[in-house]
Amino acid sequence: MNVSLNFAILVMLSATGWAQQRSFDEYEGRPEKYLGKEVTVGCQSAERENPIGTDDDLLGENVFFRVYTMGRAKTSFCYVLVPLAQADSFYRRYSSDATERNYTTRPLRGIFLKFGKLYYLGFNGASLGSGHQQKQ
């Protein structure tokens, strides 16, 4: 391929966000660099699941989703905390039904956060209570 065609492909990938999509383990492997910052993962599918038990006071008006991510030919999973009011639309956009229908990995942006030993993404401002950390 010639240089101008390679450059055009790179620009197109950057514009669609694909060049910046990563699997969650790429962020989790270097938390000090990403904690409290917005990150993008390539979402393959999402299912509702709560990794911290049934502490409704802690969750507040939020729900967790387990999200399978893809980036640089690696797959991993993470938890994404989503405001309850947006849970249905989040599921419609990121569930395996949506991604299989379109045969695509969708970019998913969130703030890389930590609660206790759990690293997770906060979607649209969602975060957990007193044990929440944005920076170490």
ABEGO torsion letter per residue (X at the ends): XBAAAAAAAAAAAAAAGAAABBBAAAAAABAAAABGBBBBBBBABBBBBBAAEABAAAAEABBBBBBBBBBGGBBBBBBBBBBAAAAAAAAAAABAAAAAAAGBBBBBBBBBBBBEABBBBBBGGBBBBAABBABX
